[in-house]
Amino acid sequence: MRLTKVVAKTAGMIDGTQVRITAEKGRIVLEAVEPGITLASMLASFDPVRHGGEVMTFTPIGEEVV
């Protein structure tokens, strides 16, 4: 959906803002919505101390490099 700069700025929207469109008698309403979980938001919440590292819960069975 394209909006003029003035309308978008007044509504606090920027390029790429996700919107919900609803139709009511005599009007069309655009509302900004918060995006769902994104890769960027998941990476921003990643804590290497808490989530980092690998753990082998078994002993090697063959020629695995550990």
N, C-alpha and C positions, 0 to 999 in steps of 0.2 A: 504494500500500500504506500502510495506517495503522499506526503503532506508538504505544505510549504514550510520553509524554515521557521517563520514566525509562529505558525500553529504548533509545530513540533517542539520548539523551544518553550512556548507557553505551557505546553502539556508536560514538559520535562522529559521528552523522548529524544533519543538519538538514533542514528542509523543502526538497525539490527535489533531494536527493542521489540520484544515479543508482546503481542497484543491479543486481547480477546475481543471479538466483534459480536455484538448482540443487536438485534433489530427490535425496536418497540414501535408502537403505533406513531407514525409521523417522525421517527428519528432513528438514526443509526449511531450506536455508541461504541467507541474504541476505548479500551482500558488497558493500560500497561500491566503485564503480569510478570511475576518473578519466574525466571527460567527454572526448570527442574535441575536435577543433578547433572553437572557437566564434567567433562574430563578436567577442565581448569579448576573447578571447585574441589574435586577430589584430590588433585595434586596439591592444591593450596592447603588442604587439611592433613597432608601426609607428614608424619613425624618419624624421621629415620631412626631415632632412638627407640620409639615404641613399636614401630612397624618393620624396622629394617632387619636384615640378616636372614639366613636360612638355617633351618634345623633339620638334621637327618635323625629321624626317630628310630632308625634301624641300622644295623651294621652292614657294611658293604658285602655284596654277595657276588663276587666275580672280579672283574677288572675295572670297576668304576674308579675314576680319579677323584679323590676327596681333598 
